[in-house]
Amino acid sequence: MAEVLSSLPILILTKMRTKNLISTLYISVPPSTETESLKNYLSERKAFVVEDEQNVYGYFTRTDIFRKTGRTALDYIDNQPSVEQNSNLHDVYKLMQDCDTDVIGVMNNGIFMGLIYKDDLIVYLLKNNQDKDKQIHTIAHDLKNPISAIEGMVELIKMEENESSRTKYLNYILQACSDSYNIISNLLELASIEHEISKHLENVDINVLLNEFLSEPLYSAKRKNITIHNNIDDNHWYVNINPKHFKRAIQNLIVNSIKFSNPGDEITLSTYLDNDRVIIKTSDEGIGIPSHLQSEIFKKFSKARRKGTQGEQSTGLGMAIVKEIVEFHNGKIWLWSEEGKGTEVYISLPLIPVIDHSTTLSNI
């Protein structure tokens, strides 16, 4: 199995985080537990977590019972490897190899979160590798279509003598080039989100940021005579985000609403508080999303791809980018929609308890 895992692309490992693999399937034992009594459980669980009502002292594996000597559970927890919750899986696997262990602990700011098992890691990565293969096939297919269209239009231009027809074909070529460019740009953005966001996190007044966004012209709304209403709260609510990328997420949501709204419709951007989280809501009066497609909306190369109300194209990546950005900021995203009645998309972000008033929104 180790050979299979080591053959996976390193890029896949470095882009994935531990949060999907944290397990709480272990035997919890008090520090004074006699080691001999644990041998009865060796076939049930691979690891033992040593804890009492006040503290988690550490963990050890069933292999440690045979490798080390000790009388109580507390004797086995020295120098056990651990990783932070946001570590990438490449680092996790490398640490497992270096420490010759099939189990590793996961911490979050000094708090024990659970364990990662090598078997789970391998199964997860193999499945994800299969998903990557499917995505590559979809990318190739999506790029092949506009390139084939360009090739066909060029052949027609070579044979066409009428100037107006030649112009029409050239416009088709421009559109096909634009479609290809959008696919490539979205793919590059997806690949860079994690790296770029983590480098430029700031404590930002989310209402100020959203008002800045709405002050910028949205030409796609003007072309369809769509009005965007500002229902952003006047209070100052601070969140820890990358302003540039978060504005891109909001832009994708609004552009998506515009795409599936009819001329003359209205779109509203709102904010409100829900306990210790700020909720950002976009709502439109558009054509809505069929119930059987709603679960697909935030997936990469979504099956829910449809043309807009005026034939606007979709790469199937815009909402996936939104989800990636939101979740990287420890946020949540969900939607409500009904055919013919419009769509509402909600983003929930944790408020920060301490406000850094020196933070600015420059360099966006």
C-alpha positions as CSV (number, residue, x, y, z in Angstrom):
1,M,0.0,0.0,0.0
2,A,2.9,2.4,0.7
3,E,4.1,2.0,-2.8
4,V,0.7,2.9,-4.2
5,L,0.5,6.1,-2.1
6,S,4.0,7.2,-2.9
7,S,3.1,7.0,-6.6
8,L,0.3,9.6,-6.2
9,P,1.2,13.1,-7.5
10,I,2.7,15.2,-4.7
11,L,0.5,18.1,-5.8
12,I,-2.6,16.2,-4.7
13,L,-1.1,15.6,-1.3
14,T,-0.1,19.1,-0.7
15,K,-3.4,20.6,-1.6
16,M,-5.4,18.4,0.8
17,R,-5.9,19.2,4.5
18,T,-6.3,16.9,7.5
19,K,-9.8,18.0,8.5
20,N,-11.6,15.4,6.3
21,L,-9.6,12.5,7.9
22,I,-9.7,13.2,11.7
23,S,-11.1,10.2,13.5
24,T,-12.3,9.7,17.0
25,L,-12.4,6.0,16.7
26,Y,-10.1,5.0,19.5
27,I,-10.1,3.6,23.0
28,S,-10.0,6.3,25.7
29,V,-8.2,5.2,28.9
30,P,-7.3,6.9,32.2
31,P,-3.6,7.5,32.8
32,S,-3.3,4.9,35.5
33,T,-4.7,2.1,33.3
34,E,-2.6,-1.1,33.6
35,T,-1.0,-1.9,30.3
36,E,-1.7,-5.6,30.6
37,S,-5.4,-4.9,30.7
38,L,-5.2,-3.1,27.3
39,K,-4.0,-6.2,25.4
40,N,-7.6,-7.5,25.4
41,Y,-8.5,-4.5,23.1
42,L,-5.7,-4.8,20.6
43,S,-7.9,-6.4,17.9
44,E,-10.6,-3.7,18.3
45,R,-8.7,-0.4,17.9
46,K,-5.3,0.7,16.6
47,A,-4.8,3.5,19.2
48,F,-5.4,4.4,22.8
49,V,-5.9,8.0,24.0
50,V,-4.8,8.7,27.5
51,E,-7.2,11.2,29.2
52,D,-9.2,12.0,32.3
53,E,-11.9,14.5,33.0
54,Q,-9.5,17.5,32.9
55,N,-6.8,16.6,30.3
56,V,-5.8,14.7,27.2
57,Y,-2.3,13.5,28.0
58,G,-1.5,11.9,24.6
59,Y,-2.0,8.7,22.7
60,F,-0.1,5.5,21.8
61,T,-0.7,2.7,19.4
62,R,-1.1,-1.0,19.9
63,T,2.4,-1.4,18.3
64,D,3.8,0.7,21.1
65,I,2.7,-1.8,23.7
66,F,5.1,-4.4,22.1
67,R,7.9,-1.9,21.3
68,K,8.1,-0.2,24.7
69,T,8.0,-1.2,28.3
70,G,5.8,0.3,30.9
71,R,3.3,-0.4,33.7
72,T,0.5,2.2,33.0
73,A,-0.9,3.9,30.0
74,L,0.9,7.1,30.9
75,D,4.3,5.4,30.4
76,Y,3.7,5.1,26.6
77,I,2.8,8.6,25.5
78,D,6.3,10.3,25.4
79,N,7.3,12.0,22.1
80,Q,4.3,10.8,20.0
81,P,4.1,12.7,16.7
82,S,1.3,15.1,16.0
83,V,0.3,17.6,13.3
84,E,-1.8,20.7,13.3
85,Q,-5.4,20.5,12.0
86,N,-4.6,22.6,8.9
87,S,-1.5,20.6,7.9
88,N,-1.4,19.2,4.4
89,L,-1.6,15.5,3.8
90,H,1.9,15.3,2.2
91,D,3.4,16.5,5.5
92,V,1.2,14.1,7.5
93,Y,2.3,11.1,5.4
94,K,6.0,12.1,5.4
95,L,5.8,12.3,9.2
96,M,4.2,8.9,9.4
97,Q,7.1,7.5,7.3
98,D,9.8,9.2,9.4
99,C,8.3,8.0,12.6
100,D,7.4,4.6,11.3
101,T,3.8,4.8,12.6
102,D,0.4,4.1,11.1
103,V,-1.3,6.6,13.5
104,I,-0.7,10.3,14.1
105,G,-2.4,12.8,16.4
106,V,-4.1,16.0,15.3
107,M,-4.0,19.2,17.3
108,N,-5.7,22.6,17.0
109,N,-3.9,25.3,18.9
110,G,-2.9,22.9,21.6
111,I,-6.2,21.1,21.8
112,F,-6.4,17.4,20.9
113,M,-8.8,16.9,18.0
114,G,-8.4,13.2,17.1
115,L,-6.2,10.8,15.1
116,I,-5.4,10.1,11.5
117,Y,-4.9,6.5,10.4
118,K,-2.7,5.6,7.5
119,D,-5.2,3.2,6.1
120,D,-7.8,6.0,6.0
121,L,-5.3,8.3,4.4
122,I,-4.5,5.9,1.6
123,V,-8.2,5.2,0.8
124,Y,-9.0,8.9,0.8
125,L,-6.1,9.8,-1.5
126,L,-6.8,7.0,-3.9
127,K,-10.4,8.1,-4.2
128,N,-9.4,11.7,-4.7
129,N,-6.9,10.6,-7.3
130,Q,-9.8,9.0,-9.2
131,D,-11.8,12.2,-8.9
132,K,-8.8,14.2,-10.3
133,D,-8.7,11.9,-13.3
134,K,-12.4,12.5,-14.0
135,Q,-11.8,16.3,-13.7
136,I,-8.9,16.2,-16.1
137,H,-11.2,14.3,-18.6
138,T,-13.9,17.0,-18.2
139,I,-11.3,19.8,-18.6
140,A,-10.0,18.2,-21.8
141,H,-13.5,17.9,-23.2
142,D,-14.4,21.5,-22.3
143,L,-11.3,22.9,-23.9
144,K,-11.7,20.7,-27.0
145,N,-15.1,22.1,-27.9
146,P,-14.0,25.8,-28.3
147,I,-10.7,24.8,-30.0
148,S,-12.6,22.6,-32.5
149,A,-15.0,25.6,-33.1
150,I,-12.0,27.9,-33.8
151,E,-10.6,25.4,-36.3
152,G,-13.9,25.1,-38.1
153,M,-14.4,28.8,-38.3
154,V,-10.9,29.4,-39.7
155,E,-11.6,26.9,-42.4
156,L,-14.9,28.7,-43.3
157,I,-13.1,32.1,-43.3
158,K,-10.6,30.7,-45.8
159,M,-13.4,29.8,-48.2
160,E,-15.6,32.8,-47.5
161,E,-15.4,35.8,-49.8
162,N,-18.3,37.8,-48.2
163,E,-16.9,40.4,-45.8
164,S,-19.9,40.3,-43.4
165,S,-19.8,36.5,-43.2
166,R,-16.1,36.7,-42.5
167,T,-16.8,39.2,-39.7
168,K,-19.5,36.9,-38.2
169,Y,-17.0,33.9,-38.2
170,L,-14.3,36.1,-36.5
171,N,-16.8,37.0,-33.8
172,Y,-17.5,33.3,-33.2
173,I,-13.7,32.7,-32.9
174,L,-13.4,35.5,-30.4
175,Q,-16.2,34.0,-28.3
176,A,-14.6,30.5,-28.5
177,C,-11.3,32.1,-27.3
178,S,-13.1,33.8,-24.5
179,D,-14.7,30.5,-23.4
180,S,-11.3,28.8,-23.3
181,Y,-9.7,31.7,-21.5
182,N,-12.4,31.6,-18.8
183,I,-12.0,27.8,-18.2
184,I,-8.2,28.2,-17.9
185,S,-8.5,31.3,-15.6
186,N,-10.9,29.5,-13.3
187,L,-8.7,26.4,-13.1
188,L,-5.6,28.6,-12.3
189,E,-7.6,30.4,-9.6
190,L,-8.8,27.1,-8.0
191,A,-5.2,25.9,-7.9
192,S,-3.9,29.1,-6.3
193,I,-6.7,29.8,-3.8
194,E,-5.2,28.0,-0.8
195,H,-1.6,29.4,-1.3
196,E,-2.7,33.0,-2.0
197,I,-5.4,33.3,0.6
198,S,-3.2,32.2,3.5
199,K,-0.5,34.8,2.6
200,H,-2.8,37.8,2.9
201,L,-5.3,37.3,5.7
202,E,-6.5,40.5,7.4
203,N,-9.0,41.6,10.0
204,V,-11.5,43.3,7.8
205,D,-14.9,45.1,8.4
206,I,-17.0,42.9,6.2
207,N,-19.7,45.5,5.7
208,V,-17.2,48.1,4.5
209,L,-15.7,45.5,2.1
210,L,-19.1,44.6,0.6
211,N,-20.1,48.3,0.2
212,E,-16.8,48.8,-1.7
213,F,-17.8,45.9,-3.9
214,L,-21.2,47.3,-4.7
215,S,-19.7,50.8,-5.5
216,E,-17.9,49.2,-8.5
217,P,-19.7,49.0,-11.8
218,L,-21.2,45.6,-12.8
219,Y,-21.6,45.9,-16.6
220,S,-23.4,42.6,-16.9
221,A,-26.1,44.0,-14.7
222,K,-26.4,47.1,-16.7
223,R,-26.7,45.2,-20.0
224,K,-29.6,43.2,-18.6
225,N,-31.2,46.2,-16.9
226,I,-30.9,44.4,-13.5
227,T,-31.0,46.5,-10.3
228,I,-28.7,45.4,-7.4
229,H,-30.0,46.6,-4.0
230,N,-27.8,47.3,-1.0
231,N,-29.2,45.8,2.3
232,I,-25.8,45.7,4.0
233,D,-25.9,46.5,7.8
234,D,-24.4,49.8,9.0
235,N,-22.6,48.2,12.0
236,H,-18.9,47.3,12.0
237,W,-18.4,43.5,12.0
238,Y,-14.9,42.2,11.6
239,V,-13.8,38.9,10.1
240,N,-10.4,37.4,9.3
241,I,-10.3,37.1,5.5
242,N,-8.2,37.7,2.3
243,P,-10.1,40.7,1.0
244,K,-9.1,40.2,-2.7
245,H,-10.3,36.6,-2.9
246,F,-13.4,37.2,-0.8
247,K,-14.5,40.0,-3.1
248,R,-14.0,37.5,-5.9
249,A,-16.4,35.0,-4.2
250,I,-19.0,37.7,-3.8
251,Q,-18.5,38.8,-7.5
252,N,-19.1,35.2,-8.6
253,L,-22.3,35.0,-6.6
254,I,-23.7,38.3,-8.0
255,V,-22.6,37.4,-11.6
256,N,-24.3,34.0,-11.2
257,S,-27.5,35.7,-10.1
258,I,-27.3,38.1,-13.0
259,K,-26.8,35.3,-15.5
260,F,-29.9,33.5,-14.4
261,S,-32.1,36.6,-13.9
262,N,-34.3,38.1,-16.6
263,P,-34.0,41.7,-17.7
264,G,-35.7,44.0,-15.2
265,D,-35.2,41.6,-12.3
266,E,-33.7,42.7,-8.9
267,I,-30.9,41.3,-6.8
268,T,-30.2,42.1,-3.2
269,L,-27.0,41.8,-1.1
270,S,-27.6,41.7,2.6
271,T,-25.8,41.1,5.9
272,Y,-27.0,40.2,9.4
273,L,-25.7,38.5,12.6
274,D,-26.5,35.0,13.8
275,N,-24.9,34.7,17.3
276,D,-21.1,34.9,16.8
277,R,-21.3,34.7,13.0
278,V,-22.0,37.1,10.2
279,I,-24.4,36.0,7.4
280,I,-24.0,37.3,3.9
281,K,-27.0,36.7,1.7
282,T,-27.5,37.2,-2.0
283,S,-31.1,36.9,-3.3
284,D,-32.5,37.1,-6.8
285,E,-35.8,36.8,-8.7
286,G,-34.4,34.6,-11.4
287,I,-35.3,31.3,-13.0
288,G,-34.2,29.3,-9.9
289,I,-32.5,25.9,-9.7
290,P,-34.3,22.6,-10.2
291,S,-34.4,20.6,-7.0
292,H,-32.5,17.7,-8.6
293,L,-29.6,20.0,-9.5
294,Q,-29.2,21.9,-6.2
295,S,-26.8,19.4,-4.7
296,E,-24.5,19.8,-7.7
297,I,-24.2,23.6,-7.7
298,F,-21.0,23.9,-5.6
299,K,-19.2,20.9,-7.3
300,K,-16.3,21.4,-9.8
301,F,-17.5,21.0,-13.4
302,S,-21.0,20.8,-12.0
303,K,-23.7,18.8,-13.8
304,A,-25.9,21.8,-13.0
305,R,-24.2,23.9,-15.7
306,R,-26.9,25.7,-17.8
307,K,-26.9,28.7,-20.1
308,G,-28.1,32.0,-18.7
309,T,-31.3,33.7,-19.6
310,Q,-29.6,35.4,-22.6
311,G,-27.4,32.4,-23.5
312,E,-24.5,33.2,-21.2
313,Q,-22.0,30.4,-21.0
314,S,-20.9,28.6,-17.8
315,T,-17.6,26.9,-17.0
316,G,-19.1,25.0,-14.1
317,L,-16.3,26.3,-11.9
318,G,-17.6,29.7,-10.6
319,M,-19.6,28.4,-7.6
320,A,-16.9,25.8,-6.9
321,I,-14.5,28.7,-6.5
322,V,-16.9,30.4,-4.1
323,K,-17.2,27.3,-2.0
324,E,-13.4,26.9,-1.9
325,I,-12.9,30.5,-0.8
326,V,-15.6,30.4,1.8
327,E,-14.5,27.1,3.4
328,F,-10.9,28.2,3.5
329,H,-12.0,31.1,5.7
330,N,-13.7,28.6,8.1
331,G,-17.1,29.6,6.6
332,K,-20.1,27.7,5.5
333,I,-22.2,28.1,2.3
334,W,-25.7,26.9,1.4
335,L,-28.7,27.9,-0.7
336,W,-32.4,28.0,-1.1
337,S,-34.0,27.9,-4.5
338,E,-37.2,27.2,-6.3
339,E,-37.8,27.1,-10.0
340,G,-39.4,30.3,-11.2
341,K,-39.0,32.1,-7.9
342,G,-35.3,32.8,-7.6
343,T,-32.4,31.8,-5.5
344,E,-30.9,32.8,-2.1
345,V,-27.3,31.9,-1.3
346,Y,-26.0,32.2,2.3
347,I,-22.4,32.6,3.5
348,S,-21.7,32.3,7.3
349,L,-18.3,33.6,8.6
350,P,-17.0,33.6,12.2
351,L,-16.6,37.0,13.7
352,I,-13.3,37.8,15.3
353,P,-13.4,38.8,19.0
354,V,-10.6,41.4,18.8
355,I,-10.7,44.2,16.3
356,D,-7.5,45.5,14.8
357,H,-8.4,49.1,13.8
358,S,-5.0,49.5,12.0
359,T,-6.1,47.0,9.3
360,T,-6.9,48.6,6.0
361,L,-8.4,47.5,2.7
362,S,-5.5,48.5,0.6
363,N,-4.0,46.5,-2.2
364,I,-7.3,44.9,-3.2
